Amino acid sequence: MNGIIMGNNVGISPGCAIISANHNHEDHLLHDDCPPIIIGNDVFIYANSIILPGVQIGNNVIIGAGSVVTKNIPSNSIAVGNPCKVIKNKSNYNNKLLVKDFNRKIPEEYLNYFA
């Protein structure tokens, strides 16, 4: 199974690692199966953070720099640390990407993404 499912408007800073599979402890040539990593919409993962296999990060989440995400993080949260823990709730994400925000014309083939 494994893999990564990523929502819209996800920011990932330099040095981050998203690890979707682990080696088997009895045979290092094999990978253990686990659910995919799921990262919701409007998420920002700051520098040098590590996301481990099977973790789910909800919508509207900030992961602080240098965090190691070992367990699920609920929506509308700010989470930091090793292991990563929720430290406070986050207000709704306000900035929506709209056609009118661009200072140039969007090519026709991409307009349907902004409907």
N, C-alpha and C positions, 0 to 999 in steps of 0.2 A: 504494500500500500504506500506508505510514506508520501513524500512530496511536500509542496508548499502552495497554499492558496492565499492569494493576496488581494485585498480590496482596493478601492479607489483612494487616491490621494494619500499614499503611504510614502513617508520620507525616511530614508535610511542614511545615516551619517557614515563617514569613512571609518574603516576598521571594524565594522560590525560583522558578525558571523551568524548565519542562519543554517543550523545543522539539522537536516531532516532525517538522518539515519545514524545509528550506532553500530559498531562492530559487535558481533556475538562474543560473549565472554569465554566460551569454550572453543570457538573456532574463529579466529580473527579474519579469515577469508570470507566469512558470511556476515550479512547485515541482518539485524533484528527488524521484524516488521513492527510498525506502530502507525497510529493515525497521522494524517498530514498536519503540518504546522498550518494554522489558520490565523491570518492577520486581517483584522477588520478594516473599515473605512476610516479615514481621517486619523491615522496613526503616525506618530513620529518616534523613531528609534534613534537615540543619540549615540555618539561616537563610542566605539569599542564595546558595544553590548553584544551579548551572545544569547541567541534564542535556541533552546534545545528541542529535540524531537518531540512531536505530539502536542506541543503547547498551543493553546488558543488565546489570542489577544483580541479583546472586544473592539468595538467602535469607539472613536474619540479617546484614544489612549496616548499618553506620553510615557516612554521608557527612558529613564535617566541614563546618563553616560556611565559606561563601565558596568552596567547591570548584567546579571546572569539570570535569564528567565527560565526557571525550572518547572513552574506550574502556571496554570491558566490565570490570565489577568482580565477582570471584568471590564465592561464598557464604562466610559466616563471616569477613568482613573488616571492618576499619576503614580507610577511605580518605579522604585529604585532599589539598588543594592544587590548583594550576593549572599544568599539568594534574593531575587527580586521580590519586593513586597509593596503592596499598595500603601502609599503614605497619605493620600488625600483624594477626594473626589474632584473631578474636573467639570467645569461648565461646558455647555454645548459648543461645538465648533461652529464658528460664524462665517468664515470665509468660504464662499462657494465659487467654484470656477465657472464663470459665465462667458458667453461669447463677447459680451460688451466690455469685458475686462481686458481683452487683447487690444494692442495698439496696431495691429495689422490684420489684414483679412485672412480668415481661416480657409484653407483649401476645401473645396466642395466635398471631397470624399471623407472629411473628418467632421462635418457639421452634424451628422446624426449622433455623434457622441455627446453633443451638447443639448439635445432635445429634452 
